[in-house]
Amino acid sequence: MGGEALTPHKKQAKPVLSMSTANLINFFFIAVGIGVCGLCFMQITSSKHLRKEIRRYFQVFFLTLIVYISAHLARQLMDGLPGNGVRTALCIVTFLEMLAAGFMAFMMSILVLTASRVKENAKRFQIILLTLLGVHTVLLAANLFGNFIYYFDESNVYHRGPQYILSNVCPLVMLLIDSYLLIRYRDNITPRVRFAFWIYQIAPIAAIAIQSFTYGIQFIIFATVGAAVYMFSVIIRDQNERYEQQQKETARLGTELSMATDIQASQLPRLFPAFPNRPEFDVFASMDPAKEVGGDFYDFFMIDNDHIGLVMADVSGKGIPRPARRWPM
């Protein structure tokens, strides 16, 4: 949801946990998140039977999530440290953090749009999502000069700007589009995958609500990583089941094609010489189909002692339909 996790400053009279304990928990969440995302990325890369577009999508998605978490960690570590170099680094990592959050929202919307199998208006949705991502990027770039979304004071301490809400507008609109697609095209998505999508939509919102009561702990990091990994595992499981089903279907078709090939071959003359008692002539024939089953047919037989009958036939096309049309002959 948001461009950056909610990090408190200058409100130390309110914390439920001491800042050192809160920071320790935050660092634990971030370290676990980076590690889990890295493992998911390696699993995706090593999965050979995943469709190419799904593998590429989740590779980009988890790399973006790692950038988001790492940028947040870097901002926490440098926040309040003196120096102009630190200030420049803080501006860069905070920009990357919020940009990555917007790009993750965009990637999620593209995934939901693809899973929804929208036929009408699909291009229009893509243009809207790309426009929202572009507006989000322009706002963040403009903030580098205007400091209206966030800024750092003379001590290099992070603060929200007066127009901080602008960093959440575009991701929120993408979230609303996702919700519309999940409701409007729910019959096009399997219930298990649809539930995983809803978890990814709701978890960050719930984390923000919890975080407003528990000051200092970045539940948004834990919720985002947890929901992303759950969504990934459900989609991969769904893809694996489809792959296994396809393999079973392929094996079944292979068996049937093998049987069809044997049946077809058994109806063609295969013993040569065909007429061993007639040394004055010889006949030989063979058929090599372009696919497992062909449409060619031949036969030969003695009509009488002086005449031999030759039959050759061909059916247009290739594959199983050919012998299916031929056998009534």
C-alpha positions as CSV (number, residue, x, y, z in Angstrom):
1,M,0.0,0.0,0.0
2,G,2.1,2.9,1.3
3,G,5.3,4.1,-0.2
4,E,7.2,3.6,3.0
5,A,6.7,1.9,6.3
6,L,5.5,4.1,9.1
7,T,8.6,5.2,11.1
8,P,8.0,7.3,14.1
9,H,10.1,10.3,15.1
10,K,9.9,12.8,17.8
11,K,7.1,11.1,19.6
12,Q,9.0,9.2,22.2
13,A,6.5,9.8,25.0
14,K,4.1,7.4,23.4
15,P,5.9,4.1,22.5
16,V,4.7,0.9,23.8
17,L,8.1,-0.8,23.3
18,S,11.4,0.8,23.8
19,M,13.0,2.0,20.5
20,S,15.9,-0.4,20.8
21,T,13.5,-3.4,21.1
22,A,11.3,-2.0,18.3
23,N,14.3,-1.6,16.1
24,L,15.6,-5.1,16.9
25,I,12.2,-6.5,15.9
26,N,12.2,-4.4,12.7
27,F,15.6,-5.5,11.7
28,F,14.6,-9.1,12.3
29,F,11.5,-8.7,10.1
30,I,13.6,-7.0,7.4
31,A,16.4,-9.7,7.5
32,V,13.8,-12.5,7.4
33,G,12.0,-10.7,4.6
34,I,15.1,-10.3,2.4
35,G,16.1,-13.9,3.1
36,V,12.7,-15.3,2.2
37,C,12.4,-13.2,-0.9
38,G,15.9,-14.3,-2.0
39,L,15.0,-18.0,-1.5
40,C,11.8,-17.5,-3.5
41,F,13.7,-15.9,-6.3
42,M,16.2,-18.8,-6.4
43,Q,13.3,-21.3,-6.4
44,I,11.6,-19.5,-9.3
45,T,14.9,-19.4,-11.3
46,S,15.5,-23.1,-10.8
47,S,11.9,-24.2,-11.7
48,K,12.2,-25.3,-15.2
49,H,8.6,-26.3,-15.8
50,L,7.1,-22.9,-15.0
51,R,5.8,-20.9,-17.9
52,K,8.3,-18.4,-19.0
53,E,6.1,-15.3,-18.4
54,I,5.3,-16.5,-14.8
55,R,8.9,-17.1,-14.0
56,R,9.9,-13.7,-15.3
57,Y,7.0,-12.0,-13.5
58,F,7.9,-13.4,-10.1
59,Q,11.6,-12.8,-10.6
60,V,10.9,-9.1,-11.2
61,F,8.4,-9.0,-8.4
62,F,10.6,-10.4,-5.7
63,L,13.6,-8.4,-6.8
64,T,11.4,-5.3,-6.4
65,L,10.3,-6.5,-3.0
66,I,14.0,-6.9,-2.0
67,V,14.8,-3.4,-3.2
68,Y,11.8,-2.1,-1.2
69,I,12.8,-3.8,2.0
70,S,16.6,-3.1,1.6
71,A,15.9,0.6,0.9
72,H,13.7,0.8,4.1
73,L,16.5,-0.9,6.1
74,A,19.1,1.5,4.7
75,R,16.9,4.5,5.6
76,Q,16.5,3.3,9.1
77,L,20.2,2.8,9.6
78,M,21.1,6.2,8.2
79,D,18.3,8.2,9.7
80,G,19.6,11.0,11.9
81,L,23.3,10.5,11.0
82,P,25.1,13.7,10.1
83,G,26.7,14.7,6.9
84,N,25.8,15.8,3.4
85,G,26.7,12.5,1.9
86,V,24.3,10.8,4.3
87,R,21.6,13.3,3.3
88,T,22.0,12.5,-0.3
89,A,22.0,8.7,0.3
90,L,18.8,9.1,2.4
91,C,17.1,11.0,-0.4
92,I,18.0,8.2,-2.9
93,V,17.0,5.2,-0.7
94,T,13.7,6.8,0.3
95,F,12.9,7.6,-3.3
96,L,13.7,4.0,-4.3
97,E,11.7,2.7,-1.3
98,M,8.5,4.6,-2.4
99,L,9.1,3.9,-6.1
100,A,9.4,0.2,-5.4
101,A,6.2,0.2,-3.4
102,G,4.4,1.8,-6.3
103,F,5.9,-0.6,-8.8
104,M,4.9,-3.6,-6.6
105,A,1.3,-2.3,-6.6
106,F,1.5,-2.0,-10.4
107,M,2.9,-5.6,-10.7
108,M,0.1,-6.9,-8.6
109,S,-2.5,-5.2,-10.7
110,I,-1.0,-6.6,-13.9
111,L,-1.0,-10.1,-12.3
112,V,-4.7,-9.8,-11.3
113,L,-5.6,-8.4,-14.7
114,T,-3.9,-11.4,-16.4
115,A,-5.4,-13.9,-14.0
116,S,-8.9,-12.4,-14.6
117,R,-8.6,-13.1,-18.3
118,V,-10.3,-9.9,-19.2
119,K,-11.1,-9.9,-22.9
120,E,-12.8,-6.6,-23.3
121,N,-11.1,-3.4,-22.1
122,A,-7.8,-5.2,-21.2
123,K,-5.8,-2.6,-23.1
124,R,-7.6,0.2,-21.4
125,F,-6.8,-1.3,-18.0
126,Q,-3.2,-1.6,-19.0
127,I,-3.0,2.0,-20.1
128,I,-4.7,3.2,-16.9
129,L,-2.2,1.2,-14.7
130,L,0.8,2.5,-16.7
131,T,-0.5,6.0,-16.3
132,L,-0.9,5.6,-12.6
133,L,2.7,4.3,-12.3
134,G,3.9,7.2,-14.3
135,V,2.1,9.7,-12.2
136,H,3.5,8.1,-9.0
137,T,7.0,8.3,-10.4
138,V,6.6,11.9,-11.4
139,L,5.3,12.9,-8.0
140,L,8.3,11.2,-6.2
141,A,10.7,12.9,-8.6
142,A,9.1,16.3,-8.0
143,N,9.4,15.7,-4.3
144,L,13.2,15.7,-4.6
145,F,12.9,19.4,-5.3
146,G,9.7,20.4,-3.4
147,N,9.8,18.3,-0.2
148,F,6.0,18.1,-0.1
149,I,5.7,14.3,0.4
150,Y,8.7,13.8,2.7
151,Y,11.8,15.6,3.8
152,F,14.8,15.4,6.0
153,D,15.5,18.2,8.5
154,E,18.9,19.7,9.3
155,S,19.7,16.6,11.5
156,N,18.9,14.2,8.6
157,V,15.8,13.0,10.4
158,Y,12.9,11.8,8.2
159,H,9.6,13.6,8.3
160,R,6.4,13.4,6.3
161,G,5.6,16.4,4.2
162,P,2.2,18.2,4.1
163,Q,1.2,16.3,1.0
164,Y,2.4,12.9,2.1
165,I,-1.0,11.3,1.1
166,L,0.0,11.8,-2.5
167,S,2.5,8.9,-2.2
168,N,-0.4,6.6,-1.5
169,V,-2.9,7.9,-4.0
170,C,-1.8,5.9,-7.1
171,P,-1.2,2.6,-5.3
172,L,-4.6,3.0,-3.6
173,V,-6.3,3.5,-7.0
174,M,-4.5,0.4,-8.3
175,L,-5.8,-1.5,-5.2
176,L,-9.3,-0.4,-6.1
177,I,-8.9,-1.6,-9.6
178,D,-7.6,-5.0,-8.3
179,S,-10.7,-5.3,-6.1
180,Y,-13.0,-4.5,-9.0
181,L,-11.3,-7.1,-11.2
182,L,-11.4,-9.8,-8.4
183,I,-15.2,-9.2,-8.0
184,R,-16.1,-8.6,-11.6
185,Y,-14.2,-11.6,-13.0
186,R,-14.2,-13.9,-10.0
187,D,-15.4,-16.8,-12.0
188,N,-12.3,-16.7,-14.2
189,I,-10.0,-17.3,-11.2
190,T,-9.8,-20.4,-9.2
191,P,-11.0,-19.9,-5.6
192,R,-7.6,-20.7,-4.1
193,V,-5.8,-18.1,-6.2
194,R,-8.5,-15.6,-5.7
195,F,-8.2,-16.0,-1.9
196,A,-4.5,-15.5,-2.1
197,F,-5.0,-12.3,-4.1
198,W,-7.4,-11.0,-1.4
199,I,-4.9,-11.8,1.3
200,Y,-2.2,-9.8,-0.5
201,Q,-4.7,-6.9,-0.8
202,I,-5.9,-6.9,2.8
203,A,-2.8,-7.8,4.8
204,P,-0.9,-4.5,4.3
205,I,-4.1,-2.5,5.3
206,A,-4.5,-4.7,8.4
207,A,-0.8,-4.2,9.3
208,I,-1.2,-0.4,9.0
209,A,-4.2,-0.5,11.3
210,I,-2.3,-2.6,13.9
211,Q,0.7,-0.4,13.5
212,S,-1.3,2.6,14.5
213,F,-1.8,1.1,18.0
214,T,1.6,-0.6,18.4
215,Y,4.1,2.2,17.9
216,G,7.5,1.6,16.3
217,I,7.2,-1.9,14.9
218,Q,7.1,-2.1,11.1
219,F,4.3,-4.7,10.7
220,I,3.9,-3.5,7.1
221,I,7.1,-5.2,6.2
222,F,6.1,-8.5,7.8
223,A,2.6,-8.3,6.3
224,T,3.8,-7.5,2.7
225,V,6.4,-10.2,2.7
226,G,4.1,-12.8,4.3
227,A,1.3,-12.1,1.9
228,A,3.6,-12.1,-1.1
229,V,5.1,-15.4,-0.2
230,Y,1.7,-16.9,0.4
231,M,0.4,-15.6,-2.9
232,F,3.5,-16.9,-4.7
233,S,3.2,-20.4,-3.1
234,V,-0.5,-20.7,-4.0
235,I,0.1,-19.7,-7.7
236,I,3.2,-22.0,-8.0
237,R,1.2,-24.8,-6.5
238,D,-1.6,-24.1,-9.0
239,Q,0.9,-24.1,-11.8
240,N,2.5,-27.3,-10.6
241,E,-0.9,-29.1,-10.5
242,R,-1.6,-27.9,-14.1
243,Y,1.8,-29.1,-15.2
244,E,1.2,-32.5,-13.6
245,Q,-2.2,-32.7,-15.3
246,Q,-0.6,-31.8,-18.6
247,Q,2.0,-34.4,-18.2
248,K,-0.6,-37.1,-17.5
249,E,-2.6,-36.0,-20.5
250,T,0.6,-36.0,-22.6
251,A,1.4,-39.5,-21.4
252,R,-2.2,-40.7,-22.1
253,L,-2.1,-39.2,-25.6
254,G,1.3,-40.8,-26.2
255,T,0.0,-44.2,-25.3
256,E,-3.0,-43.8,-27.5
257,L,-0.9,-42.6,-30.4
258,S,1.4,-45.6,-30.0
259,M,-1.5,-47.9,-30.1
260,A,-2.9,-46.1,-33.2
261,T,0.5,-46.5,-34.9
262,D,0.6,-50.2,-34.1
263,I,-2.9,-50.7,-35.3
264,Q,-2.2,-48.8,-38.5
265,A,1.0,-50.7,-39.2
266,S,-0.7,-54.0,-38.6
267,Q,-3.1,-53.3,-41.5
268,L,-0.3,-52.8,-44.0
269,P,1.6,-55.6,-45.7
270,R,4.8,-56.1,-43.7
271,L,6.1,-59.5,-44.9
272,F,8.6,-59.4,-47.8
273,P,9.1,-60.9,-50.2
274,A,5.4,-60.7,-50.6
275,F,5.1,-63.5,-53.2
276,P,8.0,-65.9,-52.6
277,N,6.5,-68.4,-55.1
278,R,6.7,-65.9,-58.0
279,P,10.4,-65.3,-58.7
280,E,9.6,-63.5,-61.9
281,F,8.7,-60.3,-60.0
282,D,9.0,-58.7,-56.6
283,V,7.1,-56.1,-54.6
284,F,8.2,-53.9,-51.8
285,A,6.6,-51.0,-49.9
286,S,6.9,-49.0,-46.8
287,M,5.3,-46.0,-45.1
288,D,7.0,-43.5,-42.9
289,P,4.4,-41.0,-41.5
290,A,5.3,-37.4,-40.9
291,K,3.6,-37.7,-37.5
292,E,2.8,-40.6,-35.2
293,V,-0.1,-41.6,-37.4
294,G,-0.3,-41.0,-41.2
295,G,-3.0,-41.1,-43.8
296,D,-1.2,-43.2,-46.4
297,F,-2.5,-46.6,-47.3
298,Y,-1.3,-49.3,-49.7
299,D,-2.0,-53.0,-50.4
300,F,-1.2,-55.5,-53.2
301,F,-2.7,-58.9,-54.0
302,M,-2.9,-61.4,-56.9
303,I,-6.0,-61.0,-58.9
304,D,-5.3,-64.2,-60.9
305,N,-2.2,-66.0,-62.0
306,D,-1.3,-63.3,-64.5
307,H,-2.5,-60.0,-62.8
308,I,-1.5,-58.2,-59.6
309,G,-3.6,-55.5,-58.0
310,L,-2.0,-52.5,-56.4
311,V,-3.8,-50.1,-54.1
312,M,-2.4,-46.7,-53.0
313,A,-4.4,-44.0,-51.2
314,D,-3.7,-40.8,-49.4
315,V,-5.8,-38.6,-47.2
316,S,-5.1,-34.9,-47.1
317,G,-3.8,-33.5,-43.8
318,K,-1.6,-35.1,-41.1
319,G,-2.1,-36.7,-37.7
320,I,-4.9,-38.7,-36.2
321,P,-7.8,-37.3,-38.4
322,R,-6.3,-38.8,-41.5
323,P,-6.6,-42.6,-40.6
324,A,-10.0,-41.8,-39.0
325,R,-11.3,-40.6,-42.4
326,R,-9.5,-43.4,-44.3
327,W,-10.6,-46.6,-42.5
328,P,-14.2,-46.6,-43.9
329,M,-12.7,-47.1,-47.4
